[in-house]
Amino acid sequence: MMTSLKMLATGDSARIVGFDQAGGAYRKKLLAMGLTPGTEFTITRFAPMGDPVEIKLRGFSLSLRKNEASVLMIEKL
């Protein structure tokens, strides 16, 4: 089931299935950071106001702003 990052809670795991068509400006940046389709990640924490969100993938932690994260099409595991 497709969902967005903001619908997940701390500790939830998900898999990237693709990118939103409207997010072309961020797509290359996200791919360069290792956020490729099929990559699994875990939500580590949210900032107090919800932005940014920290995820753990491929052995490192990565913080994403809401506008960057909204480009990701994910499925909850």
C-alpha positions as CSV (number, residue, x, y, z in Angstrom):
1,M,0.0,0.0,0.0
2,M,1.5,3.3,-1.1
3,T,1.8,6.0,1.6
4,S,3.9,9.1,2.4
5,L,6.6,9.7,4.9
6,K,4.4,11.9,7.1
7,M,2.0,9.0,7.6
8,L,4.7,6.9,9.3
9,A,5.8,7.0,13.0
10,T,9.2,6.7,14.6
11,G,10.4,3.1,14.3
12,D,8.3,2.3,11.2
13,S,10.1,0.7,8.2
14,A,9.3,1.3,4.6
15,R,10.6,0.7,1.1
16,I,11.0,3.3,-1.7
17,V,9.0,2.3,-4.8
18,G,9.5,5.5,-6.9
19,F,9.3,9.2,-7.1
20,D,6.4,11.6,-7.6
21,Q,6.3,13.1,-11.1
22,A,6.0,16.6,-9.7
23,G,9.3,16.2,-7.8
24,G,11.7,16.3,-10.7
25,A,13.9,19.0,-9.1
26,Y,14.6,16.7,-6.1
27,R,14.8,13.4,-7.9
28,K,18.5,13.5,-8.8
29,K,19.4,14.8,-5.4
30,L,17.6,11.9,-3.7
31,L,19.1,9.3,-6.0
32,A,22.6,10.7,-5.3
33,M,21.9,10.3,-1.5
34,G,21.1,6.6,-2.0
35,L,17.3,6.8,-2.0
36,T,16.8,4.5,-5.0
37,P,13.7,2.3,-5.7
38,G,13.8,-0.8,-3.6
39,T,15.8,0.7,-0.8
40,E,14.4,0.0,2.7
41,F,14.7,2.5,5.5
42,T,13.5,3.1,9.1
43,I,12.2,6.3,10.6
44,T,14.7,7.3,13.3
45,R,13.0,10.5,14.6
46,F,11.1,13.6,13.7
47,A,12.2,17.1,14.7
48,P,9.9,18.7,17.3
49,M,7.9,20.7,14.6
50,G,8.0,17.7,12.2
51,D,10.6,19.0,9.9
52,P,13.1,17.5,9.1
53,V,12.7,13.8,9.5
54,E,15.7,11.5,10.1
55,I,15.8,8.1,8.4
56,K,18.3,5.3,8.6
57,L,19.2,3.4,5.5
58,R,22.3,1.6,4.1
59,G,24.0,2.0,7.5
60,F,23.8,5.8,7.8
61,S,21.3,8.4,9.0
62,L,19.9,10.9,6.6
63,S,17.7,14.0,7.4
64,L,15.1,15.1,4.8
65,R,13.0,18.2,4.7
66,K,9.2,17.7,4.2
67,N,9.3,19.0,0.6
68,E,12.1,16.6,-0.3
69,A,10.4,13.7,1.5
70,S,7.1,14.3,-0.2
71,V,8.6,13.4,-3.5
72,L,9.2,9.8,-2.3
73,M,6.6,7.2,-3.1
74,I,6.9,4.5,-0.4
75,E,5.2,1.4,0.9
76,K,5.1,0.5,4.6
77,L,6.7,-2.8,5.6
